[in-house]
Amino acid sequence: MTITLNHYLLVSGLLFAIGFAGVLLRRNIITIFMCLELMLNAANLSLVAFSRFNVGAPGTPNEGLPNFNAQVLVFFIITVAAAEVAVGLAIIVALFRARQTTHVEDIASLKF
């Protein structure tokens, strides 16, 4: 059995759905943050899958070769996500120090 584009998209859709459900149902900021990262990685998986299965058409200069443009874009997305993680965790730590909680209901405003 060969793995096709549909298999990758199914896994990506499941990962995105799990992340979306986690964002909607969970109340812990750290869990919500991890679910957002899961959704971002699901989008990256889709980009890589589309890039891998998008081969050049016959008669073109890149005949039979995969298009790596989306995979390069994924590297930039991962870089931005790493910066987002650093800033997001700093905000979460600051909120925890100020409020002594990481639950969304307990944080009504960002005022100290």
N, C-alpha and C positions, 0 to 999 in steps of 0.2 A: 504494500500500500504506500503510495507516495503522498507526501504532504502538499496540499495545494493552497492557493491563496485563500480559499474559503475557510480552511482550518485556522490559518493565522487570524483572519478577521473574526472568526467565532471566539477564539481565545481573547482577542483584543476587546471584543464587545462584552464578554463576560467580566473581564478585569475592569472595564469602565463601569459596568452596571454595579459591581461590588463596591467600587470606589464611590459612585454616586449614592448608593444606598447608605454607605457609611457616613457620608457628609450629611445626608438628610436625617438619619436616625440617631447618630451618636451625639453626645453632649460634651465630651471631653475635647479640648482644643487640640491636644496632641494627636488624638485619634482622627479628628477631622483633617488635620494637616497631613497625616500619613495617607488618608483616603484621597486627598487632592493629588498627592504625588503618585498614587496608584493610577488615577485617571490620566495624569500626564504621561506616565509610562505606557498606558494602553494606547494613547495617541501615537507615541513613538513607535510602538510595535506595528501599528497600521502603516505608518510612513515607511518603515523598513520593508514590510511585506510588499507594499505596492511598488517600492523601488526595486525589489528583488525580482518580482514577476513581470516588470515592464521592460521587456527586451526590445532591442531595435528591430524595426521592420526589415524584411528582405529588400535589398537594393539600396539601403541607406549606408552611409559610411560606418556606422556602429552596428552593423547587422549581427544579431545574435548576442550582443553584449548587454548586460543590465545597465540601467541608468542609475548612477550613484548620487545624483543631485539630492535626492530626499535623504539619503544616509548622511550626507554632509550636513544637511539641515538638522538632523537628529543630534549630531555632536554639538551644534550651537544651542539647541534646546536643552540638552543635558547641562551645558555650562551655565545657562541662565537659571536652570532649576537648582543647581548647586548654590548659586548666589542667593536665590530665593530661600533655600533652606537655612542658610546662615542668618539672613535677616529675620525670617519667620521665627526661628528658634530664639533669637535674641529678644524679639517682642514677647514671645511666650514666657521666657524666663523673667523679663521685667514685669509682666502681668502677675506671674506667680509670686514674685517678691513683694509686690504691692498689695495683692488681694489674698494671698495664701490659698489659692484655688486655681484649678484649670477647667472648671465647668463653665459652660457658656451662660447658663442661667444666672450665675452669681456675678457676672461681669455685665452690669447694666450700661456703663459708660466708660470711656477711656480717661476720664478725669480722675485725678488722685485726690 
